[in-house]
Amino acid sequence: MSQFWSDIVHTLTPYIPGEQPKTNNLIKLNTNENPYPPSPKALTAIQSATDEGLRLYPDPNSDVLKQSIANYYNLDVDQVFVGNGSDEVLAHIFQGLLKHDEPLLFPDISYSFYPVYCGLYNIDYKTVPLNEQFEIDIKEYNQNNGAIIFPNPNAPTGIGLGLNSIEKLLQNNPKSVVVVDEAYIDFGGNSTVSLINTYPNLVVVQTISKSRALAGLRVGFAMAQPDLIQGLIRIKDSFNSYPLDKLATLGAAAAIDDVKYFKDICQKVIRTREHLNRQLKQLGFEVLPSQANFVFAKHASLDAAHLAQALRKQNIIVRHFSAPRIEAYLRISIGTDTEIAQLIQSLTSIISNT
Ligand SMILES: Cc1ncc(COP(=O)(O)O)c(C=O)c1O
């Protein structure tokens, strides 16, 4: 607390990111990073750009990157917005597109940054409960709202919502911006990008942090019809003209262009996820059906916080949320096959010794 803080600072409840430990000897399954390295082509692009040219400011519009994204998704460049991680892109969306007289709606269990942005930008919001199976029920969104946002697949459940349901939601809410946060879409979901040209109220947000294995580069992007993108550009140019440095712009573009490498590592993650699913079930866990690079699992008898602590003692970190409805669950990011084998071995010994 400081007398020098502005009023808003006193009211904020900041987001708490998952732990980034300083030691290397941990199996880190707590923040949904990709266990595989980034595309070698992305690393080469970053290395090649590391020269005296860094003396100059980067391209404020990251045109090279927008072009790569537009090519990959068959969009026009003016339908793409890029920012410093999808968190920054989301922040601009909250401020620029989601603040209205009626409340913003999002699921009661979803990305815990959403209420934080509402606090930062003073946005009225209402949470909509997931059903008993932890699924989004689009009928529940037939109520007064200024806008809607949800992750697809949802986090931390990993459960995906089908394109037909999203299309119905867009049709039922033509006066509201609907934001689909697709941070985990490449691990088995169907992207809503294909609906952008049909629905002027749709915004799709993605990141290179997960499926392109580049969380350390901090690049995210939004795709929508040009007038919505223009609104985001107005915010960005009133906040930070150069959110992406030159290395991030070129590295991200090379990663998006390397489609084969990207598809290969996604497939590997999906295969390991299905294997982990089966193993966890054998150990007495109920595992929600995941389309993401993590699973959300509850043990039949053992306390999740206890399991997380016991794993930590064996140098494995997973994520536990002490929040209503989900305190019995662990969120486990998909690691390499070796890491997952170690996880299973540790869980087996913890369970048999409890
Ligand atoms: C649902 C969801 N959206 C957005 C993000 C932010 O990703 P980034 O800022 O790394 O692009 C995350 C990160 O974990 C997430 O889980």
The ligand as a Gaussian input file, in Angstrom:
#p B3LYP/6-31G(d) Opt

LIG

0 1
 C       -7.270000     -19.651000     -21.977000
 C       -6.005000     -18.873000     -22.087000
 N       -5.993000     -17.753000     -22.810000
 C       -4.881000     -17.015000     -22.934000
 C       -3.702000     -17.376000     -22.312000
 C       -2.506000     -16.485000     -22.434000
 O       -1.516000     -16.959000     -23.244000
 P       -0.313000     -16.074000     -23.736000
 O       -0.385000     -14.727000     -23.064000
 O        0.911000     -16.827000     -23.384000
 O       -0.486000     -15.932000     -25.222000
 C       -3.664000     -18.534000     -21.543000
 C       -2.413000     -18.912000     -20.864000
 O       -2.271000     -19.861000     -20.167000
 C       -4.843000     -19.292000     -21.422000
 O       -4.865000     -20.403000     -20.664000

